[in-house]
Amino acid sequence: MLKKLVLGSLLAAASLAASAEQYLIDVRSPEEFAEAHADGAVNIPVDEVSQKISEITQDHDADIYVYCRSGRRAGVAQQVLNGMGYRKVTNLGTLADAQAFVAKEKEAAPAAQ
């Protein structure tokens, strides 16, 4: 009986982990975003992150990935979001880094199912 409870809890935890919210945010200007962006990204310019993040998520445990042209603005956005209580913010760096991240996530997705 105890083994079934433990196994059930582990399966429930794994299911929650698999359904965790993830957000990819391009913190460049709208013009830069229009030229090119990573699949699935939303555009919130770095100077608007603190005002607009709640439109995307209010879950402070959501996985948030930010990127820009060089990684600098993404670093600023990461600090702002951390200061607002968002705990899982990752600076992916550049657009190319974000595109590679998305490609890797897509490859891993079928294996997770």
N, C-alpha and C positions, 0 to 999 in steps of 0.2 A: 504494500500500500504506500509506504513512504517513498519507495523508488518511483512509483507512478506520479506522486505529487512533485517530486524533484524533477523528473523528466518533463512533466507538464509545465512547470515553472521555467525550465530551461528553454523549452520550445516557445513559450509565450514571449520570453525575453528576446529570443532570436527573431521572432516575428516582428516585435517592436523595433528592433535594431534595423531590420530590413526595410521597414516602412518609415524610417526617420526622415524628416524633412531636410531637403538640401536645396540651396539657392546659389545660383551663379550670378554675380553682379559685376557688370562692367562699369567702372567708375570714371570712364573717360567722358568727354563731351558728347552731346547728341550727334554732332557732325562726325566725330571719329567713329562712333557706334554705327552710324548709317553706312560708312565706308566698308566696315568689316567688323564682325564680332563672333564670338564662340556660340555654337548651337546651344539654345536653351537659356542664353544669358538675358538678363534684363538690364536696362541702362538706368543707373542713378548716378549722375555726376557727383564727384567727391564732395563738392560744397553743398550738396543737397541730401547726403546720406542720413544725417541725423533727423531731418524732417520727414523723409520718405520711407525709411526702413519699415515703419509700422504698416505701410500699405502692402508690403511684401510678406512680412511675418512679424508676429509679436512673440513668437516662441524663442526665448532666450537660450534654449538648448538646441536649436536648429543648426545644422551645418551650413555655414555661410562661406562661400568662396568669392574672393574679390580679385580683380585684375585690372590693369591699365596698360599704358604703352611701355613703361619702363619698370614698374613695380613701386615707384615712389608714391603716387597717389593712392594706390592700393594699400600701401603701408599706413598712410594717413587715415584712410577709411577704416582699416583694421583697428587702429587705436581709438577712433571715435566710437566704433561699435562695441569694442571691449569696454570702454568707459561708460557706455549705456547699459552694460550688463549682459551683452551677448557673449557667451562663453566659448563658442566654437567657430571662431572666425579665422580663416586661413588666407594668407596673401599668396596667390598663385604666381604673381609676378606679371609677366607680359601676356599679350594676346596669344602669341604662339604657345606659351606655357599652358594657358587656359584651354586652347584647342587640343593640345596633347592630353591634358587631363580629361577632357570630355571624351576623346577617342578611347582612352584607357578605361574609363567608366563604362562606355558602351560595350567594349570587349568583355568586361567582367560581368556585365548584367546577365547575359544568358547563363553563365556558370552559376550565378547566385540562385537562379530559379530552379 
